[in-house]
Amino acid sequence: MQFAKGGSYLETRPAYQNAVRAQQAKEAQRQVKVIESDQRRALWQDMKDQADKEERERKERIANFLVRYERGEHTSSKSIITAVAISHGFTHADIVGRSRKQKVVAARQEAVVAVNKKYPLKSLPELGRLFDRDHTTILHFLRKAGVR
């Protein structure tokens, strides 16, 4: 019997050598997974940082928009509706949409009153078209708010 230099008879057997190679391959795969995991973690953190930055910028734009609204700088009906929607945590689409949830309806009513205050000569049908509502619904909002 021949022994490998510095090794035992077992180490010379092909089955043992194959098992060692398989174990080394598994270890290499594990190291690759660790590296990939670290890369995924770094990528995830980068994405999260970017999302946080975009969220901060969005909040800043909203704050600036609301400041301009409070100063009376908005000139279009749509921008007034959007400002009221943002101040209530909704979108323009929510305000002119079909939802009958109490909070959305309250924001919608405030938007109707704000547009009517800025444009008192707009007719009820014109206001209704802005909000995708019948003119009687607009009249109800204004009466409920004590405007008409």
Rosetta constraint file for C-alpha pairs under 8 A:
AtomPair CA 1 CA 9 HARMONIC 7.87 0.50
AtomPair CA 2 CA 9 HARMONIC 7.32 0.50
AtomPair CA 3 CA 7 HARMONIC 6.38 0.50
AtomPair CA 3 CA 8 HARMONIC 5.79 0.50
AtomPair CA 3 CA 9 HARMONIC 5.35 0.50
AtomPair CA 3 CA 12 HARMONIC 7.01 0.50
AtomPair CA 4 CA 8 HARMONIC 6.40 0.50
AtomPair CA 4 CA 9 HARMONIC 7.08 0.50
AtomPair CA 4 CA 11 HARMONIC 7.28 0.50
AtomPair CA 4 CA 12 HARMONIC 6.19 0.50
AtomPair CA 7 CA 11 HARMONIC 6.22 0.50
AtomPair CA 7 CA 12 HARMONIC 7.81 0.50
AtomPair CA 8 CA 12 HARMONIC 7.01 0.50
AtomPair CA 9 CA 13 HARMONIC 7.06 0.50
AtomPair CA 10 CA 16 HARMONIC 6.73 0.50
AtomPair CA 11 CA 16 HARMONIC 6.10 0.50
AtomPair CA 11 CA 17 HARMONIC 6.62 0.50
AtomPair CA 12 CA 16 HARMONIC 7.36 0.50
AtomPair CA 12 CA 17 HARMONIC 7.12 0.50
AtomPair CA 13 CA 17 HARMONIC 6.35 0.50
AtomPair CA 14 CA 18 HARMONIC 6.00 0.50
AtomPair CA 15 CA 19 HARMONIC 6.17 0.50
AtomPair CA 16 CA 20 HARMONIC 6.19 0.50
AtomPair CA 17 CA 21 HARMONIC 6.18 0.50
AtomPair CA 18 CA 22 HARMONIC 6.09 0.50
AtomPair CA 19 CA 23 HARMONIC 6.13 0.50
AtomPair CA 20 CA 24 HARMONIC 6.15 0.50
AtomPair CA 21 CA 25 HARMONIC 6.09 0.50
AtomPair CA 22 CA 26 HARMONIC 6.20 0.50
AtomPair CA 23 CA 27 HARMONIC 6.23 0.50
AtomPair CA 24 CA 28 HARMONIC 6.14 0.50
AtomPair CA 25 CA 29 HARMONIC 6.16 0.50
AtomPair CA 26 CA 30 HARMONIC 6.14 0.50
AtomPair CA 27 CA 31 HARMONIC 6.22 0.50
AtomPair CA 28 CA 32 HARMONIC 6.20 0.50
AtomPair CA 29 CA 33 HARMONIC 6.12 0.50
AtomPair CA 30 CA 34 HARMONIC 6.18 0.50
AtomPair CA 31 CA 35 HARMONIC 6.20 0.50
AtomPair CA 32 CA 36 HARMONIC 5.99 0.50
AtomPair CA 33 CA 37 HARMONIC 5.80 0.50
AtomPair CA 34 CA 38 HARMONIC 6.14 0.50
AtomPair CA 35 CA 39 HARMONIC 6.14 0.50
AtomPair CA 36 CA 40 HARMONIC 5.98 0.50
AtomPair CA 37 CA 41 HARMONIC 6.02 0.50
AtomPair CA 38 CA 42 HARMONIC 6.10 0.50
AtomPair CA 39 CA 43 HARMONIC 6.02 0.50
AtomPair CA 40 CA 44 HARMONIC 5.92 0.50
AtomPair CA 41 CA 45 HARMONIC 6.13 0.50
AtomPair CA 42 CA 46 HARMONIC 6.18 0.50
AtomPair CA 43 CA 47 HARMONIC 6.18 0.50
AtomPair CA 44 CA 48 HARMONIC 6.08 0.50
AtomPair CA 45 CA 49 HARMONIC 6.04 0.50
AtomPair CA 46 CA 50 HARMONIC 6.15 0.50
AtomPair CA 47 CA 51 HARMONIC 6.13 0.50
AtomPair CA 48 CA 52 HARMONIC 6.07 0.50
AtomPair CA 49 CA 53 HARMONIC 6.13 0.50
AtomPair CA 50 CA 54 HARMONIC 6.16 0.50
AtomPair CA 51 CA 55 HARMONIC 6.04 0.50
AtomPair CA 52 CA 56 HARMONIC 6.16 0.50
AtomPair CA 53 CA 57 HARMONIC 6.22 0.50
AtomPair CA 54 CA 58 HARMONIC 6.04 0.50
AtomPair CA 55 CA 59 HARMONIC 6.14 0.50
AtomPair CA 56 CA 60 HARMONIC 6.15 0.50
AtomPair CA 57 CA 61 HARMONIC 6.19 0.50
AtomPair CA 58 CA 62 HARMONIC 6.18 0.50
AtomPair CA 59 CA 63 HARMONIC 6.08 0.50
AtomPair CA 60 CA 64 HARMONIC 6.16 0.50
AtomPair CA 61 CA 65 HARMONIC 6.01 0.50
AtomPair CA 62 CA 66 HARMONIC 6.12 0.50
AtomPair CA 62 CA 86 HARMONIC 7.10 0.50
AtomPair CA 63 CA 67 HARMONIC 6.17 0.50
AtomPair CA 64 CA 68 HARMONIC 6.24 0.50
AtomPair CA 65 CA 69 HARMONIC 6.21 0.50
AtomPair CA 65 CA 83 HARMONIC 6.74 0.50
AtomPair CA 66 CA 70 HARMONIC 6.14 0.50
AtomPair CA 66 CA 83 HARMONIC 5.97 0.50
AtomPair CA 66 CA 86 HARMONIC 7.86 0.50
AtomPair CA 66 CA 87 HARMONIC 7.07 0.50
AtomPair CA 67 CA 71 HARMONIC 6.27 0.50
AtomPair CA 68 CA 72 HARMONIC 6.28 0.50
AtomPair CA 68 CA 73 HARMONIC 5.25 0.50
AtomPair CA 68 CA 74 HARMONIC 6.70 0.50
AtomPair CA 69 CA 73 HARMONIC 5.80 0.50
AtomPair CA 69 CA 74 HARMONIC 5.70 0.50
AtomPair CA 69 CA 80 HARMONIC 7.10 0.50
AtomPair CA 69 CA 83 HARMONIC 6.43 0.50
AtomPair CA 74 CA 79 HARMONIC 6.09 0.50
AtomPair CA 74 CA 80 HARMONIC 6.24 0.50
AtomPair CA 75 CA 79 HARMONIC 7.15 0.50
AtomPair CA 75 CA 80 HARMONIC 7.58 0.50
AtomPair CA 76 CA 80 HARMONIC 6.51 0.50
AtomPair CA 77 CA 81 HARMONIC 6.26 0.50
AtomPair CA 77 CA 115 HARMONIC 5.98 0.50
AtomPair CA 77 CA 130 HARMONIC 7.84 0.50
AtomPair CA 78 CA 82 HARMONIC 6.11 0.50
AtomPair CA 78 CA 130 HARMONIC 7.87 0.50
AtomPair CA 79 CA 83 HARMONIC 6.03 0.50
AtomPair CA 80 CA 84 HARMONIC 6.24 0.50
AtomPair CA 80 CA 111 HARMONIC 7.06 0.50
AtomPair CA 80 CA 114 HARMONIC 7.10 0.50
AtomPair CA 80 CA 115 HARMONIC 6.52 0.50
AtomPair CA 81 CA 85 HARMONIC 6.07 0.50
AtomPair CA 81 CA 92 HARMONIC 6.40 0.50
AtomPair CA 81 CA 95 HARMONIC 7.48 0.50
AtomPair CA 81 CA 111 HARMONIC 5.33 0.50
AtomPair CA 81 CA 112 HARMONIC 7.82 0.50
AtomPair CA 81 CA 114 HARMONIC 7.97 0.50
AtomPair CA 81 CA 115 HARMONIC 7.34 0.50
AtomPair CA 82 CA 86 HARMONIC 6.07 0.50
AtomPair CA 82 CA 91 HARMONIC 6.60 0.50
AtomPair CA 82 CA 92 HARMONIC 4.93 0.50
AtomPair CA 83 CA 87 HARMONIC 6.15 0.50
AtomPair CA 84 CA 88 HARMONIC 6.42 0.50
AtomPair CA 84 CA 107 HARMONIC 6.83 0.50
AtomPair CA 84 CA 110 HARMONIC 7.19 0.50
AtomPair CA 84 CA 111 HARMONIC 5.73 0.50
AtomPair CA 85 CA 89 HARMONIC 6.17 0.50
AtomPair CA 85 CA 90 HARMONIC 4.77 0.50
AtomPair CA 85 CA 91 HARMONIC 5.34 0.50
AtomPair CA 85 CA 92 HARMONIC 5.86 0.50
AtomPair CA 85 CA 94 HARMONIC 7.69 0.50
AtomPair CA 85 CA 95 HARMONIC 6.44 0.50
AtomPair CA 85 CA 107 HARMONIC 6.48 0.50
AtomPair CA 85 CA 108 HARMONIC 7.72 0.50
AtomPair CA 85 CA 111 HARMONIC 7.56 0.50
AtomPair CA 86 CA 90 HARMONIC 5.33 0.50
AtomPair CA 86 CA 91 HARMONIC 6.13 0.50
AtomPair CA 86 CA 92 HARMONIC 7.89 0.50
AtomPair CA 88 CA 107 HARMONIC 6.39 0.50
AtomPair CA 90 CA 94 HARMONIC 6.01 0.50
AtomPair CA 90 CA 95 HARMONIC 7.24 0.50
AtomPair CA 90 CA 104 HARMONIC 7.66 0.50
AtomPair CA 91 CA 95 HARMONIC 6.63 0.50
AtomPair CA 92 CA 96 HARMONIC 6.45 0.50
AtomPair CA 93 CA 97 HARMONIC 5.54 0.50
AtomPair CA 94 CA 98 HARMONIC 7.68 0.50
AtomPair CA 94 CA 99 HARMONIC 7.15 0.50
AtomPair CA 94 CA 104 HARMONIC 7.09 0.50
AtomPair CA 95 CA 104 HARMONIC 6.50 0.50
AtomPair CA 95 CA 105 HARMONIC 7.65 0.50
AtomPair CA 95 CA 107 HARMONIC 6.98 0.50
AtomPair CA 95 CA 108 HARMONIC 5.23 0.50
AtomPair CA 95 CA 131 HARMONIC 7.42 0.50
AtomPair CA 96 CA 108 HARMONIC 7.43 0.50
AtomPair CA 96 CA 130 HARMONIC 7.70 0.50
AtomPair CA 96 CA 131 HARMONIC 4.77 0.50
AtomPair CA 96 CA 132 HARMONIC 6.02 0.50
AtomPair CA 97 CA 131 HARMONIC 7.94 0.50
AtomPair CA 97 CA 132 HARMONIC 7.59 0.50
AtomPair CA 99 CA 104 HARMONIC 6.86 0.50
AtomPair CA 99 CA 105 HARMONIC 7.57 0.50
AtomPair CA 100 CA 104 HARMONIC 6.77 0.50
AtomPair CA 100 CA 105 HARMONIC 6.01 0.50
AtomPair CA 101 CA 105 HARMONIC 6.11 0.50
AtomPair CA 102 CA 106 HARMONIC 6.14 0.50
AtomPair CA 103 CA 107 HARMONIC 6.29 0.50
AtomPair CA 104 CA 108 HARMONIC 6.04 0.50
AtomPair CA 105 CA 109 HARMONIC 6.05 0.50
AtomPair CA 106 CA 110 HARMONIC 6.27 0.50
AtomPair CA 107 CA 111 HARMONIC 6.18 0.50
AtomPair CA 108 CA 112 HARMONIC 6.21 0.50
AtomPair CA 109 CA 113 HARMONIC 6.26 0.50
AtomPair CA 109 CA 141 HARMONIC 5.66 0.50
AtomPair CA 109 CA 142 HARMONIC 7.73 0.50
AtomPair CA 109 CA 145 HARMONIC 7.90 0.50
AtomPair CA 110 CA 114 HARMONIC 6.08 0.50
AtomPair CA 111 CA 115 HARMONIC 6.11 0.50
AtomPair CA 112 CA 116 HARMONIC 6.06 0.50
AtomPair CA 112 CA 127 HARMONIC 7.48 0.50
AtomPair CA 112 CA 131 HARMONIC 7.95 0.50
AtomPair CA 112 CA 138 HARMONIC 7.11 0.50
AtomPair CA 112 CA 141 HARMONIC 7.24 0.50
AtomPair CA 112 CA 142 HARMONIC 7.45 0.50
AtomPair CA 113 CA 117 HARMONIC 5.97 0.50
AtomPair CA 113 CA 141 HARMONIC 7.65 0.50
AtomPair CA 113 CA 142 HARMONIC 6.34 0.50
AtomPair CA 113 CA 145 HARMONIC 7.44 0.50
AtomPair CA 113 CA 147 HARMONIC 7.58 0.50
AtomPair CA 114 CA 118 HARMONIC 6.24 0.50
AtomPair CA 115 CA 119 HARMONIC 5.90 0.50
AtomPair CA 115 CA 120 HARMONIC 7.94 0.50
AtomPair CA 116 CA 120 HARMONIC 5.05 0.50
AtomPair CA 116 CA 121 HARMONIC 7.92 0.50
AtomPair CA 116 CA 122 HARMONIC 7.08 0.50
AtomPair CA 116 CA 127 HARMONIC 7.77 0.50
AtomPair CA 122 CA 126 HARMONIC 6.13 0.50
AtomPair CA 122 CA 127 HARMONIC 6.61 0.50
AtomPair CA 123 CA 127 HARMONIC 6.35 0.50
AtomPair CA 124 CA 128 HARMONIC 5.97 0.50
AtomPair CA 124 CA 135 HARMONIC 4.99 0.50
AtomPair CA 124 CA 136 HARMONIC 7.68 0.50
AtomPair CA 124 CA 138 HARMONIC 6.43 0.50
AtomPair CA 124 CA 139 HARMONIC 6.82 0.50
AtomPair CA 125 CA 129 HARMONIC 6.22 0.50
AtomPair CA 125 CA 134 HARMONIC 7.00 0.50
AtomPair CA 125 CA 135 HARMONIC 4.79 0.50
AtomPair CA 126 CA 130 HARMONIC 6.48 0.50
AtomPair CA 126 CA 135 HARMONIC 7.89 0.50
AtomPair CA 127 CA 131 HARMONIC 6.50 0.50
AtomPair CA 127 CA 135 HARMONIC 7.15 0.50
AtomPair CA 127 CA 138 HARMONIC 6.97 0.50
AtomPair CA 128 CA 132 HARMONIC 5.69 0.50
AtomPair CA 128 CA 133 HARMONIC 4.60 0.50
AtomPair CA 128 CA 134 HARMONIC 5.26 0.50
AtomPair CA 128 CA 135 HARMONIC 4.92 0.50
AtomPair CA 128 CA 137 HARMONIC 7.63 0.50
AtomPair CA 128 CA 138 HARMONIC 6.08 0.50
AtomPair CA 129 CA 133 HARMONIC 6.21 0.50
AtomPair CA 129 CA 134 HARMONIC 7.56 0.50
AtomPair CA 133 CA 137 HARMONIC 6.38 0.50
AtomPair CA 133 CA 138 HARMONIC 7.09 0.50
AtomPair CA 134 CA 138 HARMONIC 6.77 0.50
AtomPair CA 135 CA 139 HARMONIC 6.20 0.50
AtomPair CA 136 CA 140 HARMONIC 6.10 0.50
AtomPair CA 137 CA 141 HARMONIC 6.30 0.50
AtomPair CA 138 CA 142 HARMONIC 6.25 0.50
AtomPair CA 139 CA 143 HARMONIC 6.08 0.50
AtomPair CA 139 CA 148 HARMONIC 7.68 0.50
AtomPair CA 140 CA 144 HARMONIC 5.95 0.50
AtomPair CA 141 CA 145 HARMONIC 6.19 0.50
AtomPair CA 142 CA 146 HARMONIC 6.16 0.50
AtomPair CA 142 CA 147 HARMONIC 5.18 0.50
AtomPair CA 142 CA 148 HARMONIC 5.68 0.50
AtomPair CA 143 CA 147 HARMONIC 5.78 0.50
AtomPair CA 143 CA 148 HARMONIC 5.06 0.50
